[in-house]
Amino acid sequence: MRISSFVTARSLVMYVCILSLAACANMTDTQRRTLTGAGVGAGVGALGASVTGGNAIGGAALGAGVGAVGGYVYDQSKK
């Protein structure tokens, strides 16, 4: 069961990265940084939850929220 969660988490990370790269073409710096933070946060959250035996989807959702806030705060500090 653990291997299945890890494969799911890896797939989720890959999809998020691909979509993040494709979606950044016509975005402002703020949008791009917020989305990048969400993507990285989702990947880290899914992987962390999967490794510790938690729910990868829940970890990804929580990580995406934290990452988006982090990306936005980082953008505002650069302005």
N, C-alpha and C positions, 0 to 999 in steps of 0.2 A: 504494500500500500504506500509506503514512503517513496518508492521509486516513481510511482505514478504521480504523486504530488510534485516531486522534483521536476519531472518531465513537463507537467502542466505549468509550473512556474517558469521554466525555461522558455516554453512556447509563448507564454504571456509576455515575458521580457522581450523576446524577439519581435513580436507583433507591435508592442508599444514603441520600440526603437524605430522600426520601419515606418510606422505611421507618424511618429514625431519628425523624422527626417523629411518625409514627403509633405507634411503639413506646414513646414516653416518657410516656404518659398516667398509668400507675400505678407509676412507678418512684421509688426513693429518689434523693436528690441524688447519691450516689456512683454509682449505676447510670446515671443520666442523664448525668453528666459523663464517665464512662468511655465510654459509647456515643457521645456527641457527639465525643469525641476520636478514637474509632475511625472514625467516619464522615468527619470532616474529614481525618484521616490517609489514609484510603483514597482519597478524592478527590484529594488533593494527590499521593499516591504514584502513582496511575494517570495523572494528567495529566503529572507529571514524567517518568515512564517513557515515556509516549507521545511526548512532545515530544523526548526525547533518543534515540528510536529503540529503546527497550527494550520489555520485555513489560509491557503495561498491567496485566494480571491479577497478575503478580508484584509490580509496584510497588504495586498496591492492597493486596495482602495484607501486604506489609512496612509500608506506611504505616498500615494499620489497627492492626497490632500496636504500632507506635511511638505512634500516637495514643491507643490505649487506655491504655497505660502513662502517657502524659502526662496524660490526663484523670484517671486515678486519683491520680497524684501531686499534681495541682492540687487535687483534692477533699480529699486528706489535709492539704494545707497550709492549707485554708480552715477546718478543724475545730479 
